[in-house]
């Protein structure tokens, strides 16, 4: 099966927007491509919060759990992993200069 990419958000499909992160799941691992994008690293916190809310809404929409429960589970997993990263995470990060 070929790479199964997400479509761009409809609100920016034909706009001069910049993608800042792409995450693929392959062979049980997460594989990232990203641009630093912001001068303040704290703004990435807002990206992660917004992403968590979108994920939580998807779980609620599919009636897997409530949005609130999903947010709580995401928050708990984030707090746990940020203190003690899972084995093997972020070990293959390669930083290249952008063109």
Secondary structure, DSSP 4 states (H G I P E B T S, - for coil): ----PPPPPGGGTTS-----EEEEEETTEEEEEE----SSTHHHHHHHHHHHHHHHHHHHHTTSS-HHHHHHHHHHHHHHHHHSPPTTTTSS-------
